[in-house]
Amino acid sequence: MPRPAMHGHGTRPVSAPSTGPAALQGPPAISLPIPVSVSVQSLPTPKSLRRTIADTDLTVHPLALGTSVFGWTADGETSARVLDAHRDLGGNFLDTADSYTSGRSEVIVGNWLRSRGARDGTVIATKIGKNRDNPGLSPRSIIGAVQASLDRLGTDYIDLLHFHFDDPTVPLEESLGAVDVLIRSGQVRYLAASNFSAERLMEARVLAANGLPRFVALQTQYSLLHRAPFESSLALVTRAQGMSVLPYFALAHGFLAGRYRSKADLQKTTRAARAAKYVTRTGLRMLAVVDRIAEEHAVAPATIAIAWLLARGQVVAPVASASHPDQVEALLAAAGIRLTRGDMVDLDRASA
């Protein structure tokens, strides 16, 4: 049976099932454990703390759980436990990509959604353009990538589709036109950009004014230790266009969570290698301020780093990942933290 068409702002078809025929055609299912109890003390996040992505009806927890570690530093069983903890604490926003562990992240997420019956209560964002089977943003690659993601996720629709990176080899009008077809067919609800320049966002807005889908959000690197690229030009453009901002690397590869405080802490892993550039005198001074404020609020350092982002006007939901369920609570707790003016001044000065 064809998927119901969607028009206007892309309201989700009410007949869209949690699973569909596409689920039968995807990769072999990964066995997930039955729901387990997670040792967390916090209550689920009140609905009043949720935020709406600009110009959509997507109401999300102010922390998007990143799933790039699923199938990498977290196996299928551990990933399911992380997802359970995230849901049990009130999380409803998952961020994945067709290139994360060559699509295995999407498979793990899809199997969890089916096994928990969680699709209708979960906002799924995925990114396309980097998978080797459907590279770039040509119309053919976009259509193929979305179909493959739907199969791996075991769903009939994607809530928020990101272009993972800009593709200057393809006219943006062609890429947006392909997504327009997908929105009208009900397979994609809304479109967002990831790693786009301010100039390309302005070009996209002009095309959107002529009837093509618009970017409702931007995913970009932004944290206490990586401010200038966003705050120089992207902040102005996204504010002018009313776009929501979804910062990634919110914890600077775990450094702002306090995992790496000396060269001795840098194990021989990819994540540690990425965090190594922050283990400097400047980085450790920044971490010391985060530590002090975290102690004053009786929370983890990661909570403060994410709370700082949530206090920035355009930020709707930072993206942060967890390799173990015990790490999830500190991430979601940021939604309930209110930093004082003094906190913000100290963090801003240390990170300037």
C-alpha positions as CSV (number, residue, x, y, z in Angstrom):
1,M,0.0,0.0,0.0
2,P,1.5,3.4,-1.0
3,R,2.5,5.8,1.8
4,P,0.0,8.6,2.4
5,A,1.0,11.9,0.7
6,M,2.0,14.8,2.9
7,H,1.5,18.4,2.0
8,G,2.1,21.8,3.4
9,H,4.5,21.6,6.4
10,G,4.8,17.9,6.2
11,T,2.3,16.7,8.9
12,R,3.0,13.1,9.8
13,P,0.5,10.7,8.1
14,V,-1.7,9.3,10.9
15,S,-1.7,5.9,9.2
16,A,2.1,5.6,9.3
17,P,2.8,2.3,11.2
18,S,5.6,1.8,13.6
19,T,7.0,-0.9,11.3
20,G,6.3,-1.6,7.7
21,P,7.2,-3.7,4.7
22,A,10.5,-1.9,4.4
23,A,11.5,-3.5,7.7
24,L,11.4,-6.9,6.1
25,Q,13.8,-6.0,3.4
26,G,16.6,-4.5,5.5
27,P,19.7,-6.1,6.9
28,P,19.3,-9.1,9.2
29,A,18.0,-8.2,12.6
30,I,20.4,-7.8,15.5
31,S,19.2,-9.5,18.6
32,L,18.5,-7.0,21.4
33,P,18.0,-7.8,25.0
34,I,14.6,-7.5,26.7
35,P,14.1,-4.2,28.5
36,V,16.3,-3.9,31.5
37,S,16.3,-1.8,34.7
38,V,18.7,1.1,34.6
39,S,20.2,2.4,37.8
40,V,19.1,6.1,37.4
41,Q,17.3,8.2,40.0
42,S,15.9,11.1,38.0
43,L,12.3,11.3,37.0
44,P,11.4,11.5,33.3
45,T,11.8,15.0,31.9
46,P,8.5,17.0,32.2
47,K,6.9,17.8,28.9
48,S,7.2,21.5,29.7
49,L,11.0,21.3,29.3
50,R,10.7,20.1,25.7
51,R,11.4,22.4,22.8
52,T,10.0,22.7,19.3
53,I,12.3,22.6,16.2
54,A,11.6,25.8,14.2
55,D,8.6,25.7,11.8
56,T,7.8,22.1,12.6
57,D,5.6,20.1,15.0
58,L,8.6,18.2,16.2
59,T,8.7,18.6,20.0
60,V,11.9,17.2,21.4
61,H,13.8,16.7,24.6
62,P,16.6,19.4,24.8
63,L,19.2,16.7,24.4
64,A,19.5,14.6,21.2
65,L,21.1,11.3,21.9
66,G,23.8,10.8,19.4
67,T,24.2,7.2,18.1
68,S,27.5,7.3,16.3
69,V,29.0,5.0,18.9
70,F,26.4,2.3,18.3
71,G,28.2,-0.7,16.7
72,W,31.6,1.0,17.4
73,T,32.4,1.6,21.1
74,A,29.0,0.2,22.2
75,D,27.8,-3.2,20.9
76,G,24.2,-4.0,20.2
77,E,23.3,-5.0,23.7
78,T,24.9,-2.0,25.4
79,S,23.4,0.3,22.8
80,A,19.9,-1.0,23.7
81,R,20.5,-0.3,27.3
82,V,21.7,3.2,26.5
83,L,18.5,3.7,24.5
84,D,16.4,2.3,27.4
85,A,18.0,4.7,29.8
86,H,17.5,7.6,27.5
87,R,13.8,6.8,27.1
88,D,13.2,6.1,30.8
89,L,14.6,9.6,31.7
90,G,12.3,11.3,29.2
91,G,14.4,11.4,26.1
92,N,12.6,11.2,22.7
93,F,15.1,12.6,20.2
94,L,17.7,10.3,18.4
95,D,20.4,11.4,16.0
96,T,22.0,8.9,13.6
97,A,23.4,8.8,10.1
98,D,23.6,6.3,7.2
99,S,27.4,6.4,7.5
100,Y,27.7,5.7,11.2
101,T,29.4,2.3,11.4
102,S,28.4,1.8,7.7
103,G,24.7,1.9,8.6
104,R,24.9,-0.4,11.6
105,S,23.9,2.5,13.9
106,E,20.6,2.8,12.0
107,V,20.0,-1.0,12.2
108,I,20.5,-1.0,16.0
109,V,18.2,2.0,16.4
110,G,15.6,0.4,14.2
111,N,15.7,-2.9,16.0
112,W,15.3,-1.1,19.3
113,L,12.3,0.9,18.0
114,R,10.6,-2.3,17.0
115,S,11.4,-4.3,20.1
116,R,10.2,-1.5,22.4
117,G,7.2,-0.3,20.3
118,A,8.8,3.1,20.5
119,R,8.5,4.6,17.0
120,D,5.5,6.8,17.5
121,G,7.0,8.4,20.6
122,T,10.5,9.0,19.1
123,V,11.8,11.7,16.9
124,I,14.3,10.3,14.5
125,A,16.9,12.4,12.7
126,T,19.3,10.8,10.3
127,K,21.9,12.2,7.9
128,I,22.6,11.2,4.3
129,G,25.4,11.9,1.8
130,K,28.4,10.0,3.3
131,N,27.4,6.4,2.8
132,R,29.6,4.7,0.2
133,D,26.5,3.1,-1.5
134,N,24.8,6.5,-2.0
135,P,27.5,9.2,-1.8
136,G,26.8,12.9,-2.3
137,L,23.6,14.8,-2.8
138,S,22.6,14.0,-6.3
139,P,18.8,13.2,-6.7
140,R,19.7,9.6,-7.3
141,S,21.9,9.3,-4.2
142,I,19.3,11.1,-2.1
143,I,16.4,8.8,-3.1
144,G,18.6,5.7,-2.7
145,A,20.0,6.8,0.6
146,V,16.6,7.6,2.1
147,Q,15.2,4.2,0.9
148,A,18.2,2.4,2.5
149,S,17.8,4.4,5.8
150,L,14.1,3.6,5.9
151,D,14.9,-0.1,5.5
152,R,17.6,-0.1,8.2
153,L,15.4,1.9,10.6
154,G,12.4,-0.2,9.9
155,T,10.1,2.8,9.5
156,D,8.0,4.4,6.8
157,Y,9.1,8.0,7.5
158,I,12.1,10.0,8.8
159,D,11.2,12.9,11.0
160,L,14.2,15.1,10.3
161,L,16.5,14.4,7.3
162,H,19.9,16.1,7.3
163,F,22.2,16.6,4.4
164,H,25.3,15.4,6.2
165,F,27.7,17.7,4.3
166,D,27.3,20.1,1.4
167,D,27.9,18.7,-2.1
168,P,29.2,21.5,-4.3
169,T,29.2,19.2,-7.3
170,V,25.4,19.1,-7.4
171,P,23.2,22.2,-7.9
172,L,21.4,22.8,-4.6
173,E,18.2,23.2,-6.4
174,E,18.4,19.6,-7.7
175,S,19.1,18.3,-4.2
176,L,16.2,20.2,-2.7
177,G,13.9,19.1,-5.5
178,A,14.6,15.4,-4.7
179,V,13.7,16.0,-1.0
180,D,10.5,17.8,-2.1
181,V,9.5,14.5,-3.8
182,L,10.2,12.6,-0.6
183,I,8.3,15.0,1.5
184,R,5.3,14.8,-0.8
185,S,5.4,11.0,-0.7
186,G,5.4,11.0,3.1
187,Q,8.9,9.4,3.5
188,V,10.5,12.6,5.0
189,R,8.8,15.1,7.2
190,Y,11.3,17.9,7.5
191,L,14.8,18.8,6.1
192,A,17.9,20.1,7.9
193,A,21.5,20.9,7.0
194,S,24.7,19.7,8.6
195,N,28.1,21.3,8.1
196,F,26.8,23.9,5.6
197,S,28.4,27.3,5.2
198,A,26.5,30.5,5.9
199,E,26.7,31.3,2.2
200,R,25.0,28.0,1.2
201,L,22.4,28.5,3.8
202,M,21.5,31.8,2.3
203,E,21.3,30.3,-1.2
204,A,19.0,27.5,0.2
205,R,16.7,30.1,1.7
206,V,16.3,31.9,-1.7
207,L,15.4,28.5,-3.3
208,A,13.0,27.8,-0.5
209,A,11.3,31.1,-1.2
210,N,10.5,29.8,-4.6
211,G,8.7,26.7,-3.3
212,L,11.5,24.2,-2.5
213,P,11.9,22.6,1.0
214,R,13.6,24.8,3.5
215,F,16.2,23.9,6.1
216,V,14.5,24.1,9.5
217,A,17.7,23.4,11.5
218,L,21.4,23.4,11.3
219,Q,23.7,20.8,12.9
220,T,27.1,22.2,13.4
221,Q,30.1,21.8,15.7
222,Y,29.7,24.1,18.7
223,S,30.9,23.8,22.3
224,L,32.7,25.7,25.0
225,L,35.9,24.8,23.3
226,H,34.8,25.4,19.7
227,R,32.9,28.7,19.5
228,A,34.3,31.0,16.8
229,P,33.2,29.2,13.6
230,F,29.5,29.2,14.6
231,E,29.4,32.6,16.4
232,S,31.1,34.5,13.6
233,S,28.7,34.0,10.6
234,L,26.5,31.0,11.1
235,A,24.9,32.5,14.2
236,L,23.8,35.5,12.2
237,V,22.4,33.6,9.3
238,T,20.6,31.0,11.3
239,R,19.1,33.7,13.5
240,A,17.9,35.7,10.5
241,Q,16.4,32.6,9.0
242,G,14.8,31.4,12.2
243,M,16.6,28.1,12.1
244,S,17.1,25.8,15.1
245,V,20.6,24.9,16.0
246,L,21.6,21.4,17.0
247,P,25.3,21.5,18.1
248,Y,27.4,18.3,17.8
249,F,30.6,17.5,19.6
250,A,28.9,19.3,22.5
251,L,31.3,17.6,24.9
252,A,34.5,18.0,22.8
253,H,34.9,14.2,22.3
254,G,34.4,13.6,26.1
255,F,36.9,16.2,27.3
256,L,34.2,18.5,28.8
257,A,32.8,15.4,30.6
258,G,36.1,15.2,32.5
259,R,37.3,12.0,30.9
260,Y,40.7,13.3,29.9
261,R,42.6,15.3,32.4
262,S,46.2,14.4,31.5
263,K,48.2,12.8,28.8
264,A,48.0,9.5,30.8
265,D,44.2,9.5,30.3
266,L,44.5,9.4,26.6
267,Q,44.1,5.7,25.7
268,K,44.9,4.5,22.2
269,T,41.4,5.0,20.9
270,T,40.0,7.2,18.1
271,R,37.9,9.2,20.5
272,A,40.9,9.8,22.9
273,A,43.0,10.9,19.9
274,R,40.4,13.4,19.0
275,A,40.2,14.7,22.5
276,A,44.0,15.0,22.8
277,K,44.1,18.4,21.3
278,Y,42.1,19.8,24.3
279,V,44.5,18.4,26.9
280,T,46.4,21.7,27.0
281,R,46.8,24.4,29.6
282,T,44.0,26.4,28.0
283,G,41.7,23.4,27.9
284,L,42.4,22.4,31.4
285,R,41.7,25.9,32.6
286,M,38.3,25.7,30.9
287,L,37.6,22.3,32.5
288,A,38.5,23.7,35.9
289,V,35.8,26.3,35.6
290,V,33.3,23.7,34.4
291,D,34.3,21.5,37.4
292,R,33.7,24.3,39.9
293,I,30.3,25.2,38.6
294,A,29.3,21.5,38.4
295,E,30.2,21.1,42.0
296,E,28.2,24.1,43.0
297,H,25.1,22.7,41.2
298,A,25.9,19.1,42.4
299,V,25.9,17.7,38.9
300,A,28.5,16.2,36.5
301,P,30.7,18.4,34.3
302,A,29.0,17.1,31.2
303,T,25.7,18.5,32.5
304,I,27.2,22.0,32.8
305,A,28.8,21.9,29.3
306,I,25.4,21.0,27.8
307,A,23.5,23.5,29.9
308,W,25.8,26.3,28.7
309,L,24.7,25.4,25.1
310,L,21.1,25.3,26.0
311,A,21.4,28.8,27.4
312,R,22.3,30.1,23.9
313,G,19.3,31.5,22.3
314,Q,19.1,29.4,19.0
315,V,20.1,26.1,20.4
316,V,17.2,23.6,20.7
317,A,19.0,20.4,21.4
318,P,22.8,19.6,21.6
319,V,23.8,16.2,20.3
320,A,25.8,14.0,22.7
321,S,26.5,10.3,22.8
322,A,26.9,7.7,25.5
323,S,28.8,4.4,25.3
324,H,27.3,3.2,28.5
325,P,23.9,3.7,30.2
326,D,25.5,5.2,33.3
327,Q,26.5,8.2,31.2
328,V,23.0,9.1,30.0
329,E,21.7,10.7,33.2
330,A,24.3,13.5,33.1
331,L,23.4,14.4,29.6
332,L,19.7,14.7,30.0
333,A,20.0,16.4,33.4
334,A,21.2,19.6,31.6
335,A,17.6,20.3,30.6
336,G,16.8,21.0,34.3
337,I,19.8,23.1,35.1
338,R,19.5,26.9,35.2
339,L,22.9,28.5,35.1
340,T,23.2,31.8,36.9
341,R,24.4,35.0,35.2
342,G,27.7,34.6,37.1
343,D,28.0,31.0,35.8
344,M,27.5,32.2,32.2
345,V,30.0,35.1,32.6
346,D,32.7,32.7,34.0
347,L,32.1,30.1,31.3
348,D,32.1,32.7,28.5
349,R,35.3,34.3,29.8
350,A,37.1,31.0,30.1
351,S,36.0,29.9,26.7
352,A,36.5,33.1,24.8
